[in-house]
C-alpha cells in the first residue's frame, strides 16, 4: 500500500492524490488506481462516538423490542427536543441557482432569537406531534407531556427518550408518577441513533430551516408549524427492521477496530 511507505510531515493531516504521489515518488495515476481499487476516499470524513454505557446491551434490547414487537393496545412514541434552533436572517437575499451555478447565500447573518422544538414521532404512521418552546428545561418537557396526554387520552404511551437531564428531573418524575400510563425508555449514552425521531429532525432541518432566512423568532416558529402541518398531511412511516442479533456483530467489529468496549 502507498500509505505504508508514506513519509508524512508532522503537520500534515490530509493528503491529495498529487501530494501523496510526489511524496512517495510514484505517479498520480498510481495513487488514484490504488485508492479506487481499495475504495479509499481520503476527502471524506465522518464523525462517530461509541457508547460506553454499562447498561448498553439492556437498553439496546429494550428499544429494539419496542420497535419490532410493540405492546398491544399501546403506542410507542420516539421523543426528543431539537434545542436552540436559531432564527438567522441573512444580511442579503439569497441568490437563486442558475445553469452551472449553485444557489448562493451570504456567510454573515443576524440572530433573532431561538426556539426549541419538542417532537413525538409515531413510527407506524410517521405522524409527528410537535410543540415549540422558548427554552427546553423540565418545565417545557412537562408541558409537552401534558400535550401528549391530551392528544392520546386513552392509550398506554411508551416514550423513547435520551438521557438528557430534563427527562429525569425530579419534577418530571413526579408528573410521571401520577400519570402511570406514561412509560419512559431511555436510550444508552451516545446512542441517539436508536431514536428514529432523529431522522425526522434531519428532514425538517434540511427542508425547512437550514437554507431559510428568518427576521424574527416568530417567523421561525411559523415556518416550523407550517412544515409540521404539511408533514401531517403527507406523513410517511419510519420502520425499524434491524434486530439486536444483527446490530451486535457490527458494534463488536467496530470495537475491535477502534479499541473500545462497553
Buried (B, 14 or more C-beta within 10 A) or exposed (E): EBBEEEEEEEEEEEBEBEEBBEBBEBEBEBBBEBBEEEEBEEEEEEEEEBBEBEEBBEBBBBBBBBBEEBEEEBBBBBBBBBBEBBBBBBEEEEEEEEEEEEEEBEEEBEEBBBBBBBBBBBBEEBBBBBBBBEEBBBBBBBEBBEBBBEEBEEBBBBBBBBBBEBBBBEEBEEBBEEBEBBBBBBBBBBBBEBBBBBEBBEEBBEEBBEEBBBEEBEBBBEBBBEBBEEBBEEBEEBEBEEEBEEBEEEBEEEEEEEEEEB
